[in-house]
Amino acid sequence: MSCYKYWGKIKEISEKLFDMGGLDSYSDSALDGVDINEIIKLLDEIEVIAHDREIDFDSAKHILDDEKMNEALTLIRRFYLYIGSRLEKENVLKILKSDDPASTLCSFHFYDRYTGLIENESQLVKFNKDKTLVFIGSGPLPLTLVMFNKLFKCKCVGIEVQTEVADLSRKVIEKLGLKEDIEIIVGDEKSIKNLDYDILMVAALAEPKERVFANIWDFVTEKTPVLYRTYTGMRAILYSPVTEKDTRGFHKEVMILPTGNTNNTSVLIRKIV
C-alpha cells in the first residue's frame, strides 16, 4: 500500500509541532512547558504511521526521500529526539527518588519495547556471564545495559560523551545496586581502544555515524561482533537510518527487523580486512 496516504497527516503533525513553538527554530525549550501526556499523544500519532505494516520499504522511501517532505520530516525527527530525551530524564529522576527503583525503571514508557529489541539482539550474538558488552551512546537511562546484565549476566560498559549525562547514568546504576556489573565512562567511540570487551554495540542515536563507524573500524578485529541499531522502512520517519556509506569497511552478516511497537532494526556487522 502506498505511504502517500499519510502525506496529509505528516504535514498536519509538523504543523502541530510548529504551533507548539520551539521546534521550528531548532529550540526545544518551548516544549518543556507542554504536559507530557500531550507530548505522548503526538508521539502516538507519529508512531501509527511508523508502524504501519502495510507500507513496504520502497513505498516508505518514496515519501521519506521527497524534498517536499524535508521540513516536516526534520521537525518530526527533532521531536522524536526531544521526547526520547525527556522521557529518559524524567524516569531517571523518578528512579533516584524511588523506594523501589527497579519497579520505577519498569514504568519507563518504552520499557516493553526494549524487551523485544534485546530478545532480537540476543539472536545475533551469544550473550552470557563470560562476555563483556560495550555500548556506545548509553545515555542518561542505561536501560540496555541493565537489561543485558539482568537477562544474560554479562558485564556491561556504557560510553557516554556528555559528562553530566554519564553522571546521571552512574547514579541510576548505583541506585539499582549494579555498580559491580555495569560501568559508565565518559568519552566517544575512540574510548574502546582502552577497553577489553567481547561484543560492541552502537546506539541508534550515536552521531555522527560515518565517523563513529570509521573509528570503530580502526580498533576492532575482524572477529569482533559489532551490533548497531537503526531505523528502516517507515520507521525512518523517526530518525535518519544508518547508510551503507556509514558502515564502509564492514560486512553486514544479518539484520533483524522490529516487530510490534519496537522501533529499532538490529544489525550485526564485522570488519572487512
Secondary structure as the mmCIF struct_conf table of DSSP 4:
data_model
#
loop_
_struct_conf.conf_type_id
_struct_conf.id
_struct_conf.beg_label_comp_id
_struct_conf.beg_label_asym_id
_struct_conf.beg_label_seq_id
_struct_conf.end_label_comp_id
_struct_conf.end_label_asym_id
_struct_conf.end_label_seq_id
HELX_RH_3T_P HELX_RH_3T_P1 CYS A 3 TYR A 6
HELX_RH_AL_P HELX_RH_AL_P1 TRP A 7 MET A 20
BEND BEND1 GLY A 21 GLY A 22
HELX_RH_3T_P HELX_RH_3T_P2 LEU A 23 SER A 25
TURN_TY1_P TURN_TY1_P1 TYR A 26 TYR A 26
HELX_RH_3T_P HELX_RH_3T_P3 ASP A 28 GLY A 33
BEND BEND2 VAL A 34 VAL A 34
HELX_RH_AL_P HELX_RH_AL_P2 ILE A 36 ALA A 50
TURN_TY1_P TURN_TY1_P2 HIS A 51 HIS A 51
TURN_TY1_P TURN_TY1_P3 ARG A 53 GLU A 54
BEND BEND3 ILE A 55 ILE A 55
HELX_RH_AL_P HELX_RH_AL_P3 PHE A 57 LEU A 64
TURN_TY1_P TURN_TY1_P4 ASP A 65 ASP A 65
HELX_RH_3T_P HELX_RH_3T_P4 GLU A 67 MET A 69
HELX_RH_AL_P HELX_RH_AL_P4 ASN A 70 LYS A 97
BEND BEND4 ASP A 99 ASP A 100
HELX_RH_AL_P HELX_RH_AL_P5 PRO A 101 CYS A 106
TURN_TY1_P TURN_TY1_P5 SER A 107 SER A 107
BEND BEND5 PHE A 108 PHE A 108
TURN_TY1_P TURN_TY1_P6 HIS A 109 PHE A 110
HELX_RH_AL_P HELX_RH_AL_P6 TYR A 111 LEU A 124
BEND BEND6 VAL A 125 VAL A 125
TURN_TY1_P TURN_TY1_P7 LYS A 129 ASP A 130
STRN STRN1 THR A 132 ILE A 136
BEND BEND7 PRO A 140 LEU A 141
HELX_RH_AL_P HELX_RH_AL_P7 LEU A 143 PHE A 152
STRN STRN2 LYS A 155 GLU A 160
BEND BEND8 VAL A 161 VAL A 161
HELX_RH_AL_P HELX_RH_AL_P8 THR A 163 LYS A 175
TURN_TY1_P TURN_TY1_P8 LEU A 176 GLY A 177
TURN_TY1_P TURN_TY1_P9 LYS A 179 ASP A 181
STRN STRN3 ILE A 182 VAL A 186
HELX_RH_3T_P HELX_RH_3T_P5 GLU A 189 ASN A 194
BEND BEND9 ASP A 198 ASP A 198
STRN STRN4 ILE A 199 VAL A 202
TURN_TY1_P TURN_TY1_P10 ALA A 204 LEU A 205
BEND BEND10 GLU A 207 GLU A 207
HELX_RH_AL_P HELX_RH_AL_P9 LYS A 209 PHE A 219
TURN_TY1_P TURN_TY1_P11 GLU A 222 LYS A 223
STRN STRN5 VAL A 226 THR A 230
HELX_RH_3T_P HELX_RH_3T_P6 GLY A 233 ILE A 237
BEND BEND11 LEU A 238 TYR A 239
HELX_LH_PP_P HELX_LH_PP_P1 SER A 240 VAL A 242
TURN_TY1_P TURN_TY1_P12 GLU A 244 GLY A 249
STRN STRN6 PHE A 250 ILE A 256
TURN_TY1_P TURN_TY1_P13 GLY A 260 ASN A 261
STRN STRN7 THR A 265 LYS A 271
#
